[in-house]
Amino acid sequence: MAHVNRFYEIPMSKSMRGLCKEEDYTFLGNSRNFCKEPTSASQEEEWDSRREDRLRRQMQREEKERERLRQIEESRKEKEERWRHHVAKLTSSQEKTLQQRLDRIRTFRITDKTS
């Protein structure tokens, strides 16, 4: 277990540390050194192009998400407007119905008194 302390700077989970042997740590330490070596210009260009592609795709996803949210908001507003129109129409028809009933009751009372 002495190797655990020696290679502590290599990031990994506690359960993984228990499973690894000293050879594994040595390999991981060596692979880290390989990454630190200078890269060629073509590799850097490739990485830059990949990064630009990722950024472009991320921007497209964000734009699509904004468009989707805008459409949802428009749909919500349209439904709300249709609901208001529906409620206004119902209210108007109910007012007309009540007015007609009132007129019939008044007519009935007037004809009832004259009889």
C-alpha positions in Angstrom: 0.0 0.0 0.0 3.0 2.3 0.1 2.5 2.9 -3.6 -0.9 4.5 -2.9 0.9 7.4 -1.0 3.6 7.6 -3.6 1.1 8.0 -6.5 -1.5 10.0 -4.6 -1.5 12.9 -7.1 -3.0 10.6 -9.8 -6.8 11.4 -9.6 -9.1 8.4 -9.2 -11.9 7.2 -7.0 -11.3 5.5 -3.6 -12.6 2.1 -4.9 -10.3 2.3 -7.9 -7.3 3.0 -5.7 -8.0 -0.2 -3.8 -8.1 -2.2 -7.0 -5.0 -0.8 -8.6 -1.6 -2.3 -8.2 1.7 -0.5 -8.2 2.3 -1.4 -11.9 -1.0 0.3 -12.8 0.1 3.5 -11.0 3.4 3.4 -12.8 1.7 3.1 -16.1 -0.7 5.9 -15.3 2.2 8.1 -14.2 4.0 7.3 -17.5 0.9 8.0 -19.6 0.7 11.4 -18.0 4.2 12.2 -19.0 3.4 11.3 -22.6 0.6 13.9 -22.6 3.0 16.6 -21.5 5.3 16.2 -24.6 5.0 18.9 -27.2 2.5 18.2 -29.9 3.0 18.8 -33.6 1.4 21.7 -35.4 -1.0 19.4 -37.3 -2.3 17.9 -34.1 -2.8 21.3 -32.6 -4.7 22.4 -35.8 -6.8 19.3 -35.6 -7.6 20.0 -31.9 -8.4 23.6 -32.8 -10.7 22.5 -35.6 -12.4 19.9 -33.3 -12.8 22.6 -30.6 -14.3 25.0 -33.2 -16.7 22.3 -34.3 -17.8 21.6 -30.8 -18.3 25.3 -30.2 -20.3 25.6 -33.4 -22.5 22.6 -32.6 -23.0 24.0 -29.1 -24.1 27.3 -30.5 -26.5 25.6 -32.9 -28.0 23.6 -30.0 -28.4 26.8 -28.0 -30.0 28.5 -30.9 -32.4 25.6 -31.4 -33.3 25.6 -27.7 -34.0 29.3 -27.8 -36.2 28.8 -30.9 -38.0 25.9 -29.2 -38.6 28.0 -26.1 -39.8 30.9 -28.3 -42.3 28.6 -30.1 -43.5 27.2 -26.8 -44.1 30.8 -25.5 -45.9 31.8 -28.7 -48.1 28.7 -28.4 -48.9 29.4 -24.8 -49.9 33.0 -25.7 -52.0 31.8 -28.5 -53.8 29.3 -26.3 -54.3 31.9 -23.7 -55.8 34.3 -26.3 -58.1 31.6 -27.6 -59.2 30.9 -24.0 -59.9 34.6 -23.4 -62.0 34.7 -26.6 -63.8 31.6 -25.6 -64.6 32.9 -22.1 -65.7 36.3 -23.5 -68.0 34.5 -26.0 -69.5 32.3 -23.2 -70.0 35.3 -21.0 -71.7 37.2 -23.8 -74.1 34.3 -24.6 -74.9 33.9 -20.9 -75.7 37.6 -20.6 -77.9 37.4 -23.6 -79.7 34.3 -22.2 -80.2 36.1 -18.9 -81.5 39.2 -20.6 -83.9 37.1 -22.6 -85.2 35.4 -19.5 -85.6 38.7 -17.7 -87.6 40.0 -20.7 -89.8 36.9 -20.6 -90.4 37.3 -16.9 -91.3 41.0 -17.3 -93.6 40.2 -20.1 -95.2 37.4 -18.1 -95.8 39.7 -15.1 -97.2 42.5 -17.3 -99.6 40.1 -19.0 -100.5 38.4 -15.7 -101.4 41.8 -14.1 -103.6 42.8 -17.0 -105.6 39.6 -17.0 
